[in-house]
């Protein structure tokens, strides 16, 4: 079987200077690029998830509570939704095998809510009863390639990394989080998040 690295939401808006910046986001981007370069044979696939918001309802707020509502961020097709250049430009073209976009019309914290982005195409659906986007879901894409183990890193530890790791366990995947390659919205909560993930069956790699 196979092993994949899931890079969660290492996007401009989540790094320093972005509309919803997480301290340490740019450093995580650079460290992840180095990690991928330094482990050329470790992963059978490397994928990246992206928040890709069009109209996510109350997920955006002019008076956010930073729990369920947030400032506008990662709007589809804007520079804020792009991968941070410390990651995107530090890897050779094609080193990230696939991109999975999530949250067009909903909050969508887990990368497993994402669907495969179509190259050079507008993959945004028209608004409708379900707002279902085209593209293969992440879990199916991994299964089709015989992936049964994933390592997860990115932004933010206490939100999208957490949700993606829990969803990976639910999908039956052997799951680990690379703790040094994450950054948290609330760093004081990181230990509690890691404890929760361990109880759910997620391995936490501290090195």
HELIX and SHEET records of a PDB file:
HELIX    1   1 UNK A   12  UNK A   14  5                                   3    
HELIX    2   2 UNK A   25  UNK A   38  1                                  14    
HELIX    3   3 UNK A   57  UNK A   59  5                                   3    
HELIX    4   4 UNK A   79  UNK A   81  5                                   3    
HELIX    5   5 UNK A   85  UNK A   88  1                                   4    
HELIX    6   6 UNK A  111  UNK A  113  5                                   3    
HELIX    7   7 UNK A  138  UNK A  144  1                                   7    
HELIX    8   8 UNK A  157  UNK A  161  3                                   5    
HELIX    9   9 UNK A  162  UNK A  170  1                                   9    
HELIX   10  10 UNK A  187  UNK A  189  5                                   3    
HELIX   11  11 UNK A  190  UNK A  199  1                                  10    
SHEET    1   A 7 UNK A 115  UNK A 116  0                                        
SHEET    2   A 7 UNK A  98  UNK A 102 -1                                        
SHEET    3   A 7 UNK A  45  UNK A  51  1                                        
SHEET    4   A 7 UNK A   2  UNK A   8  1                                        
SHEET    5   A 7 UNK A 147  UNK A 155  1                                        
SHEET    6   A 7 UNK A 174  UNK A 183  1                                        
SHEET    7   A 7 UNK A 203  UNK A 205  1                                        
END                                                                             
